[in-house]
Amino acid sequence: MRTRYAIRQLVEKALDIKKLTPEIENEINSELTAMGHISDVDYEALELLMAEMDAGRIQLVPSLGLGY
C-alpha cells in the first residue's frame, strides 16, 4: 500500500463498511511493521478506530472476501 498515511486510509475503509476485516487488520499490521514508526495522522486514525470499536459502531468480522 506504500502511500502517505496508508494506515489512515485503511481505517477509513473500516469506517466506511463499519467492519474491521482480517484483511484490513493484516494490512494495518503490515504497514506498521514495514514503517517501523507511526505518523501522528495514522495514530489518530487508529485511536478513532479503537474508539468506534469500543462504542460498538465497528465490528470485528471474519473475511468478507472483498479484497479489502
C-alpha positions, 0 to 999 in steps of 0.5 A, spaced: 500 500 500 506 504 500 502 511 500 502 517 505 498 515 511 496 508 508 494 506 515 489 512 515 486 510 509 485 503 511 481 505 517 477 509 513 475 503 509 473 500 516 469 506 517 466 506 511 463 498 511 463 499 519 467 492 519 474 491 521 476 485 516 482 480 517 484 483 511 484 490 513 487 488 520 493 484 516 494 490 512 494 495 518 499 490 521 503 490 515 504 497 514 506 498 521 511 493 521 514 495 514 514 503 517 517 501 523 514 508 526 507 511 526 505 518 523 501 522 528 495 522 522 495 514 522 495 514 530 489 518 530 486 514 525 487 508 529 485 511 536 478 513 532 478 506 530 479 503 537 474 508 539 468 506 534 470 499 536 469 500 543 462 504 542 460 498 538 459 502 531 465 497 528 465 490 528 470 485 528 468 480 522 471 474 519 473 475 511 468 478 507 472 476 501 472 483 498 479 484 497 479 489 502 
